[in-house]
Amino acid sequence: MTDPDILTAIGLRAQDLVGGLAGGVVNAFVFQRTSPLAALSSVVVGCLTAAYLTEPAGRYIGTTGGATSFLVGLCAMAICQAVVSAVGKWKPGVGNAPDH
């Protein structure tokens, strides 16, 4: 199996990953994520979010391909925070760190 076959087998498209990566990088620079871990997390979240949300987001906002994956990657941190918040409201205690 070649790399593109592996990506396809797990439901990922290279174009979406690259767009999400670019959006995550821009997010890290624009919102001045100062620590290396914060910048890296922005890039990783941008990639993963774009990989799975590009198609539905494109249908919703009316864009296609790389433009959509870039926008999803750019907004990924806010999208993930909104999802965790919504799940927390639906089922209290989910998404909260345990008390020690």
PLY file of the C-alpha trace (Angstrom):
ply
format ascii 1.0
element vertex 100
property float x
property float y
property float z
element edge 99
property int vertex1
property int vertex2
end_header
0.00 0.00 0.00
1.36 3.43 -0.90
0.87 6.51 1.26
-2.08 7.89 -0.75
-3.78 4.49 -0.47
-3.28 4.52 3.30
-4.74 8.03 3.59
-7.74 7.03 1.46
-8.26 3.88 3.52
-8.62 5.92 6.71
-10.80 8.58 5.07
-8.25 11.37 4.63
-7.35 13.42 1.59
-3.88 14.96 1.29
-5.38 18.20 -0.05
-7.46 18.64 3.10
-4.50 17.87 5.36
-2.32 20.46 3.59
-5.08 23.08 3.71
-5.66 22.39 7.40
-1.93 22.53 8.07
-1.70 25.91 6.37
-4.72 27.20 8.30
-3.23 25.98 11.58
0.08 27.70 10.83
-1.65 30.98 10.00
-3.77 30.62 13.17
-0.61 30.16 15.25
0.97 33.30 13.76
-2.12 35.52 13.77
-3.19 34.66 17.31
0.45 34.70 18.48
0.65 31.27 20.03
3.91 31.88 21.83
4.90 28.48 23.14
6.04 25.75 20.74
3.41 23.39 22.18
0.61 25.92 21.54
1.78 26.48 17.96
2.12 22.74 17.34
-1.34 22.06 18.78
-2.81 24.73 16.49
-1.26 23.02 13.46
-2.30 19.50 14.50
-5.87 20.55 15.34
-6.04 22.45 12.02
-4.95 19.34 10.09
-7.26 16.90 11.83
-10.26 19.19 11.82
-9.86 20.00 8.13
-9.42 16.32 7.31
-12.88 15.48 8.58
-14.88 18.73 8.34
-13.88 20.08 4.91
-16.67 18.38 3.00
-19.57 19.34 5.33
-18.19 22.85 5.80
-17.85 23.28 2.04
-21.49 22.31 1.52
-22.54 24.76 4.24
-20.49 27.80 3.16
-20.45 27.08 -0.58
-16.72 26.72 -1.16
-14.71 23.77 -2.40
-11.35 22.07 -2.02
-8.32 23.83 -0.63
-10.16 27.03 0.22
-12.54 25.17 2.49
-9.85 23.11 4.19
-7.80 26.26 4.79
-10.77 28.04 6.36
-11.60 25.04 8.55
-7.95 24.77 9.61
-7.85 28.49 10.40
-10.99 28.26 12.55
-10.18 24.83 14.01
-9.39 25.90 17.58
-12.68 27.81 17.85
-14.58 24.90 16.27
-13.12 22.42 18.75
-13.79 24.71 21.72
-17.41 25.12 20.58
-17.86 21.34 20.22
-16.43 20.66 23.69
-18.64 23.40 25.16
-21.76 22.04 23.43
-21.03 18.50 24.62
-20.43 19.84 28.13
-23.86 21.50 28.11
-25.48 18.35 26.74
-23.75 16.07 29.24
-22.29 18.01 32.19
-18.82 16.93 33.28
-17.63 15.95 29.78
-14.63 17.98 28.67
-13.73 19.14 32.15
-10.42 18.21 33.71
-10.76 15.93 36.75
-10.19 17.52 40.16
-7.12 16.25 41.99
0 1
1 2
2 3
3 4
4 5
5 6
6 7
7 8
8 9
9 10
10 11
11 12
12 13
13 14
14 15
15 16
16 17
17 18
18 19
19 20
20 21
21 22
22 23
23 24
24 25
25 26
26 27
27 28
28 29
29 30
30 31
31 32
32 33
33 34
34 35
35 36
36 37
37 38
38 39
39 40
40 41
41 42
42 43
43 44
44 45
45 46
46 47
47 48
48 49
49 50
50 51
51 52
52 53
53 54
54 55
55 56
56 57
57 58
58 59
59 60
60 61
61 62
62 63
63 64
64 65
65 66
66 67
67 68
68 69
69 70
70 71
71 72
72 73
73 74
74 75
75 76
76 77
77 78
78 79
79 80
80 81
81 82
82 83
83 84
84 85
85 86
86 87
87 88
88 89
89 90
90 91
91 92
92 93
93 94
94 95
95 96
96 97
97 98
98 99
